[in-house]
Amino acid sequence: MNLIKLRNFFILIILNLCIFNNINSYAKENNIKSVMVGHLYPVMKNKKILKKLFSKINKINPDYIFVLGDSNLDQLKTIKMWKNKFGDIVYFIPGNNEIKDGTLNEYKTNVGYIQKRVETKFINFLIINSNDKVENINTFIKNNMILNKEKQNILLVHHRIWDDALTSFKPYEHNKSFYFNEIYPNIKNNIYAIFAGDSKHQYFYDYVKTSGNQNMNNIFWLDRVGNINCYSIGTGLGKPRLGFIELVSNKEYPAIVIPHHINTEFDGPIPISRIIKHPDSINPSQINFKDSISISNKIIYNYEKYRKYFSKPFYIFLGILIALFLTKFNSFLKS
């Protein structure tokens, strides 16, 4: 009897392994997985962070890896590091960080290409040099798009090419040197999505205050122009979070975006001591107003509560005072 139970137990294990392998095989055949990461140069000398990043990518077991610029890709040791770790599934996209003496010559020597078409089972990836002049970009896209809709086209760039808020005067400077409407007519019906690897610092910052507001938890964000989904996936300083994405593609859903990150300093919420508050921010009150409280806390609370009622009259009154002062001052000067 025990032998029969033991036999059935082993049969069950074998059946489960077969089912699991079939599921994995089906998933592998019907999906491709890509990892996309960008703006890594702030952490490229930190071996501990890179080890954690590579370990996380290795667990995802992607079919393709795309490094979307600003990641020391002009340095041969960086290219070798990626290739030695992951082999030929790694592809590179140039950013402004890779420009040296106004060119991408060193980058091209190390990588072997500047623009490239990577055709997969479900997706036609177009690696674009967004540092270049718009005529060259349009020519490459026209010559490499697939138009029969059997496979979707996805652009991989460094700059947020759909965002015209930050531009440079000419190619091969810090930002793109064209407006999106110079490219959009060429791609509006044939590009499914755009992924950009530039830093999030155009709109968010980490510890060091730059543009926009502080957001150390950002992994990626999505804009949409016409029918094109436009993703910003570049990390910032890589501290306290280093974010990147996994892209799962199949025939029905070409771009399923899965966010990933590694904690490089601490887990959980950002400590309050590290937060750079918005100018309009007031610390939340932790006080029970039925108890005795300080006059200053009462003033702050009541100011917030009734500000909308007296702020407008106050500014009108202030404007009148300034006008009267300027009138008197002008009369004084004439006299």
Secondary structure, DSSP 8 states (H G I E B T S, - for coil): -HHHHHHHHHHHHHHHHHHHHHHHHHHHHH-EEEEEE---GGGTT-HHHHHHHHHHHHHH--SEEEE-SSSSTTSHHHHHHHHHHHGGGEEE---GGG-BTTB-HHHHHHHS-SSEEEE-SSEEEEE--TTS-HHHHHHHHHHH---SSSSEEEEEESS-TT-TTS--SSSSSSS--S-GGGTHHHHTTTEEEEEE-S-GGGTEESSS--SSEE-TT---EEEEETTEEEEE---SS--SEEEEEEEEE-SS-S-EEEEEEEESS-SSS--GGG----TT--------TTS---HHHHHHHHHHHHHHHHHHHHHHHHHHHHHHHHHHHHHHHH-
